[in-house]
Amino acid sequence: MQTVTVDIINDEAIKLLENLESMHLIKLHKEDDQLLKKTPIAMLKGKMTKQPLEEIDRQLKELRDAWE
């Protein structure tokens, strides 16, 4: 068995894929199923906003100071 990922450009493609699934030629997975299989790092990618280095340094200093 092979797994591939496709980008659907036209909604008619969904109908074709569903027909192939009904003939037991392929198995479709909902997007939620795919999210469960991703690594935690892949799930987090792009979730953080970019910050200036100075801001990150300031936040780290605050965290370190809180432990002292």
SERO-4910 file (N, C-alpha, C, O; in steps of 0.05 Angstrom, whole numbers):
BEGIN
 pado doro    nc1    nc2    nc3   cac1   cac2   cac3    cc1    cc2    cc3    oc1    oc2    oc3
  Met    A     17    -23      0      0      0      0     18     25      0     38     25     13
  Gln    A     10     45    -15     24     70    -16      6     93     -6    -18     91     -9
  Thr    A     18    112      6      3    136     16     13    160      0     37    165     -2
  Val    A     -6    175    -10      0    200    -24    -17    222    -14    -39    217     -4
  Thr    A     -8    246    -17    -23    270    -10    -28    286    -35    -10    290    -51
  Val    A    -53    294    -39    -60    309    -63    -73    335    -55    -86    337    -34
  Asp    A    -71    356    -72    -85    381    -68   -108    381    -87   -105    378   -112
  Ile    A   -132    384    -77   -156    384    -93   -160    412   -105   -163    432    -90
  Ile    A   -160    414   -131   -163    439   -145   -192    444   -152   -202    467   -152
  Asn    A   -206    423   -159   -234    424   -168   -250    405   -151   -242    382   -147
  Asp    A   -274    414   -141   -291    397   -124   -300    372   -138   -307    352   -125
  Glu    A   -300    372   -165   -308    347   -179   -288    324   -173   -296    301   -175
  Ala    A   -264    331   -166   -244    311   -160   -252    295   -135   -246    271   -134
  Ile    A   -265    308   -116   -274    294    -92   -294    273   -100   -293    250    -90
  Lys    A   -312    279   -118   -332    259   -127   -319    235   -140   -326    212   -135
  Leu    A   -299    241   -156   -284    219   -169   -269    202   -149   -270    177   -151
  Leu    A   -257    215   -129   -243    199   -108   -263    183    -92   -257    160    -85
  Glu    A   -286    194    -86   -306    179    -71   -316    155    -87   -321    134    -76
  Asn    A   -318    158   -113   -326    136   -131   -305    114   -130   -311     90   -128
  Leu    A   -279    122   -131   -258    102   -129   -258     88   -102   -253     64   -100
  Glu    A   -265    102    -81   -267     90    -55   -290     70    -54   -287     49    -42
  Ser    A   -312     77    -66   -335     59    -66   -329     33    -81   -342     12    -76
  Met    A   -310     34   -100   -302     10   -115   -280     -5   -100   -269    -24   -111
  His    A   -273      5    -76   -252     -8    -59   -225     -7    -73   -209    -26    -70
  Leu    A   -220     14    -88   -194     18   -101   -175     35    -85   -151     32    -85
  Ile    A   -187     54    -70   -172     72    -53   -186     75    -26   -210     68    -24
  Lys    A   -172     86     -7   -185     93     19   -179    122     25   -156    131     25
  Leu    A   -200    138     29   -197    166     35   -196    169     65   -210    155     80
  His    A   -180    188     74   -177    195    103   -186    224    106   -178    241     90
  Lys    A   -201    229    126   -208    256    132   -184    271    142   -165    259    152
  Glu    A   -184    297    139   -161    314    147   -155    310    177   -131    311    184
  Asp    A   -175    306    194   -170    302    222   -153    277    227   -136    277    245
  Asp    A   -158    256    211   -142    231    213   -113    237    208    -95    227    221
  Gln    A   -107    254    188    -80    260    180    -66    276    202    -43    273    207
  Leu    A    -81    294    215    -69    310    237    -60    293    260    -40    299    273
  Leu    A    -75    271    265    -67    254    287    -41    239    282    -26    232    300
  Lys    A    -35    235    256    -11    220    249     14    238    248     37    228    247
  Lys    A     10    265    247     33    283    245     49    283    271     38    278    293
  Thr    A     74    289    269     91    292    292     83    318    306     73    337    294
  Pro    A     88    320    332     81    344    347     95    369    335     83    391    335
  Ile    A    119    366    325    134    389    314    119    398    288    116    422    284
  Ala    A    110    380    272     97    387    247     70    401    253     62    419    239
  Met    A     57    393    275     32    406    283     36    434    292     18    451    290
  Leu    A     59    440    304     65    466    315     77    485    295     78    509    300
  Lys    A     87    475    273    100    492    253     82    514    244     59    510    236
  Gly    A     92    538    245     77    562    237     58    573    257     44    593    252
  Lys    A     57    561    281     38    571    302     49    595    317     33    610    329
  Met    A     75    598    318     86    621    333     90    644    314     98    641    291
  Thr    A     85    668    324     90    692    308    119    699    310    133    694    331
  Lys    A    129    712    290    157    721    290    160    744    308    143    762    309
  Gln    A    182    744    324    187    766    342    216    775    338    233    760    330
  Pro    A    220    801    344    248    811    342    265    796    364    255    789    385
  Leu    A    291    793    358    309    779    376    309    792    404    311    779    424
  Glu    A    308    819    404    308    833    429    284    826    447    287    824    471
  Glu    A    261    823    434    237    815    449    240    787    461    232    782    484
  Ile    A    251    769    446    255    742    456    275    742    479    271    729    499
  Asp    A    297    757    476    316    760    498    303    771    523    309    762    545
  Arg    A    286    791    520    273    803    543    255    783    557    255    781    582
  Gln    A    240    768    541    222    748    553    238    726    568    230    717    589
  Leu    A    260    717    556    277    697    569    288    708    595    289    693    615
  Lys    A    297    733    595    308    745    620    286    746    641    292    740    664
  Glu    A    262    753    634    240    754    653    235    726    665    230    723    689
  Leu    A    235    706    648    231    678    658    253    670    677    248    658    698
  Arg    A    278    676    669    300    669    686    299    683    713    304    671    734
  Asp    A    293    709    712    290    725    737    269    714    755    271    715    779
  Ala    A    247    704    744    225    694    760    233    669    776    222    664    797
  Trp    A    253    654    766    263    630    780    282    636    802    288    620    820
  Glu    A    293    660    801    314    667    822    301    679    846    316    686    865
***
